[in-house]
Amino acid sequence: MLPETLVRDHTIYACVMGSRAFGLATDGSDTDRRGVFVAPTPLFWRFEKPPTHVEGPAEEQFGWELERFCELALRANPNILECLHSPLVEYVDDTGRELLALRGAFLSRRAHETFTRYALGQRKKLGADVRTHGAPRWKHAMHLLRLLMSSRDLLRTGALTLDVGEQREPLLAVKRGEVPWPEVESWMNRLAAEADEAARHSPLPEEPDRARVEDFLVRVRRASAFQPDAYDEVVQGVVHGRGVR
């Protein structure tokens, strides 16, 4: 079974991410598509396992196998958590709706560490650009500010919101290079401090609900294993030389 077949035939959830999901799209913005697919359970019975992720088949498209997606979400990976909360859902089936209903189970105070670690990495890159070129990559600076806002608000409220709302114009001004770097840097420092303060009083639990997520994953695997044509589909893929990549 080719990777693109997994995406085409077994996707349970697909959404748009990037600037369009954040409310920061302009005329030249790409459309970044992300999704989750469920590899048929019989694929795991063979020596060669199904892929944990697939890039494509369309441009700017990327998908994760359900188990890998859940693992990353439980670790509070910022990109994965944001994918779960995209306001631009393009496709969702019954299993996908169950996944979306579990969004709260993935959220925990771990997000403070993971979002902060990611933000620090981006800050270092921006600082290196300023030292080398005299200015940062303004688009990256804008997205870092957005991430810091999102992290702070998640820790404050327990809810992850992607659309920047009324902050759209101030952030786009940063992208256009209209805000001096010292002001942008000061804004970043303030947001980081506010996130630290919010973490101390956050309504989020200390840890995600791993048992609840695991129960969902086991039910999905079991249901897939007992589908009438599940094994035949895998056998036919191998017989015709398609294999599992």
Secondary structure, DSSP 8 states (H G I E B T S, - for coil): --HHHHHHHHEEEEEEETHHHHT---TT---EEEEEE---GGGGGSSS---SEEE-SSTTEEEEEHHHHHHHHHTT-HHHHHHHT-S-EEEE-HHHHHHHHTHHHH--THHHHHHHHHHHHHHHHHHHHHHHHSS--HHHHHHHHHHHHHHHHHHHHS------GGGHHHHHHHHTT-S-HHHHHHHHHHHHHHHHHHHHT-SS-SS--HHHHHHHHHHHHHHHHTSTTHHHHHHHHHHTT----
